[in-house]
């Protein structure tokens, strides 16, 4: 099959045109690949940031749990401290009433004894 020079030139032109289209497509794909790589890098950075944030939140939750436990312990100690004056007041009140009662009974017995031994 012998073709003319013009047919060969036309075929070469079509091949060059097709190669030009392929080149343009490859350039477009290259730009898309670079864009995707850039987006992927950003996504990885965001993932690392989110992971660090999650770790910080976890540590914060643990610290808050310890603080809550300590706060409960302090509440119990505070209740004991608040009850201490009440307990002391009750003790001294009983003591004073006991002394007064003892004093009154002693006075009555002293008066009775004075009347008897007079």
TAPEBEL-V513070 format. One record per backbone hydrogen bond with DSSP energy under -0.5 kcal/mol. NH is the residue of the N-H (numbers start at 1). CO is the residue of the C=O. If there is no record, write none. Layout:
NH&CO  NH&CO
This chain:
3&1  8&4  9&5  10&6  11&7  12&8  13&9  14&10  15&11  16&12  17&13  18&14  19&15  20&16  21&17  22&18  23&19  24&20  25&21  26&22  27&23  28&24  29&25  30&26  31&27  32&28  33&29  34&30  35&31  36&32  37&33  38&34  39&35  40&36  41&37  42&38  43&39  44&40  45&41  46&42  47&43  48&44  49&45  50&46  51&47  52&48  53&49  54&50  55&51  56&52  57&53  58&54  59&55  60&56  61&57  62&58  63&59  64&60  65&61  66&62  67&63  68&64  69&65  70&66  71&67  72&68  73&69  74&70  75&71  76&72  77&73  78&74  79&75  80&76  81&77  82&78  83&79  84&80  85&81  86&82  87&83  88&84  89&85  90&86  91&87  92&88  93&89  94&90  95&91  96&92  97&93  98&94  99&95  100&96  101&97  102&98  103&99  104&100  105&101  106&102  107&103  108&104  109&105  110&106  111&107  112&108  113&109  114&110  115&111  116&112  117&113
